[in-house]
Amino acid sequence: MTERIRLADGDEIELPALTIDSAGHPVNLRGPKWRLNAAASSRTSINWALLSGCDENAQSALRMHVVRLIETASPSHAKSAFESVGRFLRALRDEGSPGTTVSLTSLFWYLERLRQQRNGYQFHHIRQWYRASADRFLTGFDDEVLFALSDLRIEGNAKGFAVLSADPDEGPVSEYEEAALRRALMRDAGPIEQRAALWLAFAFGTNPANLALLREEDFEVHRFGGDTPPAYFLNMPRIKKRMPPRTEFKKRYVDQPLAVIVEELIARNRRIAMDDPIRPLFRLITPRPTLVGGPLDAYALHPSAGMITRLIGECVIRLGVISPRTQKPLAVTSRRLRYTFASKMVRQGIAARDLAELLDHTDTQNVQVYYRADSRFVERLDATIAQHIGPTVRAFMGQIVDRNGVAVDLIPYRDLPDLGQCGASFACGLSPHKNCYTCTKFRAFVDGPHAAVLDSLVNERNELLGAGHERIAEQLDETILAVGELIAKTQSSAT
């Protein structure tokens, strides 16, 4: 049955049965549930049954508003508007509300309720809905109320609160937490899809939706022949409003360790199926039924952003990393990794326009919070701290051995006795001792002069900090923590 919506002057307008969204895909507007076209999101439906018993005029006005947003904005924007206004309409059914209909009194009552919950920013969806309904001359919406709403100051979302406060549960992970997570990930051999999701979010600070849209074809390998190692790149899909998915990309350089992870993930996909014409990088075993046969059928084997988030969370839980800051299991989300990536880039002196480009923002407005945060802070680190938190970070990647019978491949440290043995069968070309302790090939002598190495590295770090070279100083941190861990282990074994 065709739904008609009454205007204030008595005329009626008809709600269409079908519309075209901002990406050019059809959306069916019949029935209690509207399915939106969002390739990387699991929040794809608007369920009008949730508003059963609410003000009928307000529901009709909300339908008109949501249709307009579907046609002009992103699916997530339309969904958020429905949810914000829907919560308001359902609140009017509760005991204690000033009435069941939309009025200036009920609007102000709900705004105060949101402010008490520190969610006042959510009211902007409600004000936009009221303005659009009044502009359409819908029944129950008048200009006097709109004038009062327009004069209100609606506080913005608390952007950057977690970043600015260095929240231990929601803000950027600390440098030591980052080192602990990275080293645990390097040791891990669990499900490749989990490891790949965490590695990619770690490396690029992307949103989960970017990773959900990746395909195998986005991974590029450039080979040069001879002894020149190949170069790896990933064409990261951009997430832009009012544009179909995978319309624009950002090319990102991929280092060799991450390239190995991506290649392992592609090999896993090939074991599942070889003949798929469309090959998502994070390929699902079974297609998403909500996308099969619809305008986004090509993305049915792609995961949703929520699925990528779960992969990251499952990997972190399985790794069991303990935070050196809180001594509790490290809680990591894709959002925290994004904060961490941005904060680290600021510490390294990146310009705001370049950071915005890396985070896929259209301007620099949303990255200013990282510059307002205390991003120049470098955590205190000395020999005592290194030995205390080193075992938690677990940056030492080698083995501890006795020197009995060892006579070859020794690693000298200036004029001190030998530190240990290099187990590599090739010349790595890296600086001895600074790279040895974080290398899996290192065989550290249990009685080596590791305490002297630790003191030397800490002194070098302090000199770099004193000269203003924070970025270079930070590069010594994992080695210092690895030496501290080694010393702590040898001391505990001796007792």
N, C-alpha and C positions, 0 to 999 in steps of 0.2 A: 504494500500500500504506500502511495506517495505521501510523504510528510510535508505538511504545510505549516509555515511559521507566520503568525499574525504580527503585523506592524502596528505601531501606535495609532496610525490614522485609519485603521480598519482594513487596509489592504493585506493581502497575503503573498508570501513568496514561497517557492517550492524548493525543497532541499533536493539536490541532484542525486541520482542513483549511483553515479560514477563520476569520478574526477581524475585529473592527471596531476601527479605530484611534481615537485620542482625539478626532479631528475628525468621527467618524461614518462614515468610508469603509471599505469592505471591503478586506482584504488577504489574498491567496492565500498559504497557507503550504505548498503542495506544490511539489516540485521543488527543485533545488539553488540557485535564485535567487529571493529574495523581493523583490518590487517594492513599495517604500513610496510613500505618497501625499504628495509634497512638491512643491507647485506652483512654488516659486521656487528649487528646489535641483536640481542635476544629480547629487548624491550620493543616488540614490533606490533603490539595490538593495543587498541583502545576499547575498553570494555564498558559500555554504557550501562550494563546491568548493575554496576557498582553504585550508580546514582538512583537506583530505584527508591521511590518515595520522596525524592527531592523536588524542589520547586520546578514545575513543568516549564514555565516561561524561561527560567534560568537555564534549564537543560537545553531547550531549543536554541537559545542564544549561544550557548557554548558549542552546540553542533555547528552553527554557522561560522563561529570563530575558528574552530578546529579545521573545518574544511578550507578556510582561507589560508591557514598556516600550512596545511598539507600542500597546497598549491604553490606557496611562495617561500616556505622556509624548509628547514631540515626535518626529517622524521622525529629526531630527538627533541627538537623545539616544540613540535606539535604535541608530542607525548608529555613533555614537561608542563606545558600550558594546561592540558587536560587534567593532569594529576594535581596541579596547584589549585585550580579553580574547583576541581572535584572535591578536594579536601575541605574547602570552604563550604561548599553546598552540603556536604555530609555533616559538617560541624553544626549547621543550622538545625539538624534533626536532633541534636543532643540536648539533654536536659541542661538547663542553664543558659541556653542561647537566647538572645533577645527576640527571637521570632523565627519562623520557618521560611520567610521570603527575604529577597535581597533588598536591603534598604541602607540608607546612610548609617543608621544605628548599628545594623548587623555588620556592615563593612568595617566600621571603626572598632567594634567589639573584637572582630577577628584579627584585625591588625595589631591590636594591643596583645592579644593572645600569642601571636607570632613573635612579637617583640620580647615577651616574657620568656619565650623559648629560644631567643637569639636567632630567630629565623625570619626576621622582618623583611629581608630581601625578597622572600618568596611572594610578597604581596604585589610585586611589579607585574606578575602574570595576571593577577586578578584585576589590577587597574587597567591593563591593556585590553583585557576581555570586556570590561565595563565600557571603556571608551569606544571600542569597535562596535559594541551592541548599541550604544547610544547613537553613534554615527549612522547606524542602519535604521534608526527609529524603531527599534524593537520594543514591544510592550514591556513595561516595567523598568525601563532605563531612561532617565531624564537628565537634562543638561545641568540642573542645579546640583545634583549629586556628583556629576562628572566634574563640575567646577571645584567642588570641595576636595575631591580626590586629586585633581590636578595640582592643587596647592600643597599637597602633602609632600614631605621630604621622606622618601623611602631609602633607608640605608642599604648600601650595596652589600653583596656577599663578602664575607671576611676573607678576601683573597690574600693568600700568602701567609695566613696566620701560622700554619704549621711550619712554614719555612722561616719566618721571622722569629718564632719562639724556639726554634731548634727542638721541637717536641720529640722526645725519645721514642714515641710510638707512631707518630704520623709525619714528622718532619724528615729532612734528609738524613740518611744514615751517616754516622761519623766516619772519619777516615779509617779508624781501626775496625769498625764494623764492616766497612766496605772491603777492607783487606781480608778479614775473616771469611766473608761471604765468597769473595773471589777465589781464595785458596781452597775452600770446601768444594766449590764448583769445579775447580781444576782436578780435584781428586775423584770426582763423582763419575760413576758409570751406570747411573740409573736410566729410566726411560728417556729416550733421546728427545721426544717432543717436549718434555718438561725442561730438560737442560737447554734446548735451543731457545725456548720462550724466555727463560731467565737470562741467558747470555745476551740475546738480542735486546731485551729491555734494558739490561745493564749497560750494553755498549752504546746504545743510541738514544736512550731516554724517550722512547716512543710511547704513544698511547697504544693500548691493546688492539684498538681497531686497525691501526696501521699494520700490525703483525698479522691480524686475521685476514687481511686482503692480499697478503703476499702469495706469489706463485713461484714455482720452480724457475720459470723463465726470467724472473727478476734477478736471479743470481748469475753474475757474469764472471767468467774466468778469462783473463788475458795472458796468453803464453808468449814468451819472447825467444825461447830456444837457448841453447848453450847452458851456461851456468846461472843465467839470470832467473831468479825465482818468479813465478807467476804473480799477477796482481789480481785481487778479487774486489768486486763491487756488488752492491745490492741496490736495486732501484726500488726505493721505499714508496709505496702508494701514499699520496696525500689525502687527508681527510678534510674536504672543503664543503661548505654548505652550498646547496642549490646546484651541485654538480654530481653526475653519476659516479659510482665508485671506480677506481683505477683509471681516472681521466688524466691525472697529473702525477708525476713522480719526482722524488729527490734522490739523486745518486749519492750513495754513501760508500766510503772505502771500508773494506772488511780486512782485518788483520788475519794472519795465517791461522792462529789457534781457533778463532771464530769460524773461519772458512772450513776447517775440518769438521766442526759441529754441523754446519749447514750441509756439507756433503754427506755426512752420516744421516741426517734427516731425510735428504733426497733418496739415499739408498734404502732407507726404511720404507718410503713411499712406494718405491719400485717393487719391494717385496709384497706390498698389499695389492697393487694393480699396475700394469704396464701400459694399458691401452686407453687410459682416460684422456680425452681430447683437452680437457682443462685440468691442470695439475696444481692444486693449491700446495704451498709449502708445508702448511700444517693441515694435512689431509685428514678428513674424518673417515672413519671406517664405514659409516652409513650416512647418507645425505640427511640434511635437516628437512623434516617433512613440511615445515611451514613455508619453505622456499620452492619445493619441488612442483613443477608445472606452472609456476607463476612467472611474473616478469623478471624475477631474480633467480631463475632456475640455474643459471650459470654459476651461482655462488652456493649451491646446495651442499657441496662438499667442503666449503670453507667453514671454519669455526666462527662462532660469534666472539665479540670482544670479551664477553663474560667467560667463555671457555678458555681464552688465552689467560685471563686473570686467574682462573682456577689452576691452570697448568703452572703458573708462576708460584702461586701459593702452595701447591702440593710439593713442588720441588724444594722450596725453602723449608717447609715442615720436615720433609724427608732428610734434608741435609743436617738439620738439628744444630745450626750454628748458635752459639751462646754469645750474646752481646757483651763485649768488654766494658761497656758503659753501664749496663743495668744488671749484668750477671743473670739475665733471663733469656729464654729462647728469642732469637731475633725475629721480629715480625716485619715482613717486607711485602709491600704491594707494588704494583706497576706505577702507582702514583708516587710512592716514596722513591722509587728508582728514578723517576723523571725529575723529582726535586733534587736528588743526589747528582744526577748528570749535569743539571743546569748549574748547581752550586759549584761543582768542580770546575766547570768551564769558566765561571766568573773568577775563581781563584787563580786560574791560569791566564787571566788577563784578556779574555775574549771581549770584543766589542758587542754592544747591545744588539746591533743589527745582525751580526753574525750568529749570536745566540738565538735570536728570533727565527733565523733561517734554519738552524739546527733543530729547533723545537717545532718547526712548521707553523709559526705564527705569521700573520700577514703584516704585523707592525710590531714595534718595540714596547707597546703599552703593557702587555701582559708579562714581560720579562723583568720589569723594573724592580719587582719584589726581591729578586735574587741579588740585586745590587744594593738594596736597602738593608738586606741581611748582613750579618757580620761575616761575610764570605772571605775576608782576609785573615781570619783567625786560623792559626795552625796549632794543633794540640801539643801540649807539653809532652816531651819525651826524653827520658834520661835512662841510664843503665838500670836503675831500680825499677822504673815503670816497665821497661822492656822485659825484664825477667818476670815481672808480676803478670802482665797481660799477654805476653808472648805465647804461653801455652794455650790461651783461649783463642787467639787469632790463628795459630797454627800455620805461620808463614814458612817455617822450616820444612823444605820438601825433600831433603836428602836422608841419609842414614848415618847412624853413629857407630863407628867401628874402632877396634883396637889397631894400633899401628904395627903389631907384630908381623914381621916378614914382608912388609910393604917397602919396596925399594924403587918403584917407578911411578911416573905420572903424578908426582907430588906437586902441590900448589904452594909456592912460597908466599910469605907475607913480609915484605921488606926484610929486615934483619932478624926477624923472629923465627923460631922453629916452625916446621911445616904444620899447616892447618889440617890437611887431609889428602884424600886421593880423588882425582877426577875419573869417573867411570865412563866417560864418553869415548867413543871410538873415532871421534873426529875433532878437529880444532874449531871450537865455537867462535873464537875471536872476541869474546866478551871480556870485560875487565875482571881479573881474578879477585876473589873475596867479596866484592860488591854484588856479584851475580851468582856466586857459588851457593850461598846459603838458601836461596830460593829456587835452586835447580834440583831436579830429581836425580841427576847423575852424581851429585856430590856425596862423598863418603868422608864425613867429618871424624877426625881422631878424637876419641873421648878425652885425651889429655892435651889437646891442642890449646894454643894461646887465645882462646875465643874471647876471654874477658878483655884482653888488650885490644882486640879487633872492635869490640863493642864500645869501649871508651873512645877509640879513635873515630869511629863513625858518629858517635854522639857529639864529639867536639867539632867534627866537620859540619854536622847539621847546624849546630849553634852558630858557627862562623858564617854559614850561608844565610841564616836568618838575620844575623846582625848586619849583614851587607844588603839585606832587602831581597835576597834571592829565594823567596818562599817556595816557588814552584820547583826549583832544583832540590831544595831541602826536603820537600815532601817525597821525592823519588827515593830517598834513603830510608824512609820509614819502614817499609816491609822488610828490608834487609836487617835493620836494627831490631825489629820485632822477632825476626827469624833467629838471629844470634842470641837474643834474650831467651827465646824458647829453648834453644840448644843448651845454654848454660843452666837453665832451670832443670832440664831433664838430666843432665850429667850430675848436677848436685844432688838431686833426689835419688838417683840410682846409687850414688856414692854413700848415702846415708842409709 
